[in-house]
């Protein structure tokens, strides 16, 4: 009998930000394949006796290949197990969700996707700011600052990213930020545009660093910290506390 896979979004890491549906699926799962950022207290909601398998990826660290993760999902489900694929943040945002759902569909395995709190929303809440505002921040956009090689992605929409009236959130962008910032300024974004570096959002080591697009590129926090982080820039970042 074929099992079933629940893609559960774990949010930024604070277990209090899990949805009720996420907690329920964890409590019934026979196996939980979890991201590195979904470990810790969140796994306390897993059923006693469930297989807990780390399949997370972190920049600069040894990580399982994506085809191996997808194969594990298929293999567990083919045993008839109820499987939770626990993904950090929201599963649909830069979480390589599609590769895994494609593998399940090819194997004839049913699945569901449970949304969650993305790190962008959690970072804005931690900084006590909204992501949008009438007239001055009428648009919000999420991008990744790194492609599969770790470099700045090709083909970015520079006019959109240099829009001074948009809130832009850069995931996985610490390494490439100096280059990204230079390209943004070259595309017309003022270097004085406020920027916020949000590290370890919702964790005990959370740190918010206020800067500008230009000054953040040389800020020590960008180089010294090994914590997962995102960068938010735009008019509202100036109000971060």
C-alpha positions, -999 to 999 in steps of 0.1 A, spaced: 0 0 0 14 34 -10 18 60 17 12 97 18 35 127 20 27 160 38 50 189 29 49 208 62 61 243 64 78 248 98 81 286 97 113 304 106 121 282 136 100 293 165 77 263 173 50 287 184 47 298 148 37 264 136 2 260 123 -23 237 140 -23 215 108 15 213 109 15 201 145 -12 175 137 7 161 108 39 158 128 21 140 156 9 113 132 39 109 109 58 76 107 88 94 93 99 130 93 125 142 67 135 176 80 156 206 69 185 218 91 166 249 100 135 229 111 154 209 137 154 215 174 122 221 194 100 218 164 108 181 162 94 177 197 60 176 180 69 144 161 53 112 172 74 91 196 91 63 176 89 81 142 120 80 120 137 114 121 160 120 91 180 151 85 181 161 48 188 198 52 211 219 30 232 248 43 256 269 23 292 259 26 284 227 44 282 191 33 246 185 22 226 156 7 220 159 -30 185 168 -41 179 135 -60 188 116 -29 162 135 -8 136 129 -35 144 92 -36 141 90 2 107 105 1 96 80 -26 111 50 -8 95 59 26 61 64 10 63 32 -10 64 13 23 30 27 32 43 52 57 28 86 65 57 109 57 62 145 67 87 165 46 95 193 71 106 224 53 118 257 68 99 289 63 71 284 37 77 253 16 68 271 -16 95 298 -13 130 288 -24 126 254 -8 130 232 -39 95 220 -34 88 213 -71 117 188 -75 102 167 -47 66 169 -57 76 160 -93 94 128 -80 63 118 -60 39 124 -89 61 103 -111 59 75 -86 22 78 -82 24 90 -46 -2 114 -32 8 144 -13 -4 177 2 13 211 9 8 229 42 18 266 40 36 284 68 51 316 80 79 327 57 111 342 71 103 375 53 71 380 73 88 369 105 117 393 100 94 422 94 74 414 125 106 411 145 116 446 132 82 459 140 75 471 105 50 462 78 61 448 44 39 472 25 24 507 29 1 528 8 19 552 -15 55 545 -4 58 507 -4 30 495 -26 48 463 -38 68 435 -22 91 411 -40 111 381 -29 142 370 -47 171 345 -41 206 360 -39 222 327 -49 218 302 -77 227 266 -75 264 274 -77 262 299 -49 267 329 -72 245 358 -80 217 345 -103 217 356 -139 188 373 -156 175 393 -126 151 421 -134 172 450 -124 147 478 -131 122 460 -108 148 454 -81 159 490 -82 124 503 -77 127 527 -46 90 522 -38 91 485 -34 101 463 -4 125 437 -16 135 406 4 166 388 -6 169 351 6 203 335 8 220 367 -2 247 373 24 276 361 2 265 379 -29 252 411 -13 283 432 -21 279 424 -58 241 427 -57 243 460 -40 267 474 -66 244 462 -94 214 478 -77 231 511 -74 242 509 -110 206 502 -120 195 535 -103 187 525 -67 201 551 -43 229 537 -21 212 554 8 182 532 5 175 516 40 185 479 44 180 454 72 200 423 78 179 398 98 198 368 112 184 338 130 149 352 129 127 339 157 156 321 174 173 329 206 203 344 187 182 367 165 200 398 154 187 427 134 213 450 118 202 484 103 222 499 75 218 511 39 222 493 6 257 507 3 270 504 38 256 469 44 280 457 17 309 465 40 293 458 73 311 433 96 279 415 104 277 403 67 310 385 70 313 374 106 280 356 113 273 320 102 236 323 111 210 320 84 198 354 73 179 374 48 182 410 37 153 434 34 157 467 16 133 495 7 117 526 23 102 508 53 135 492 65 145 526 79 119 522 106 133 489 119 140 488 156 
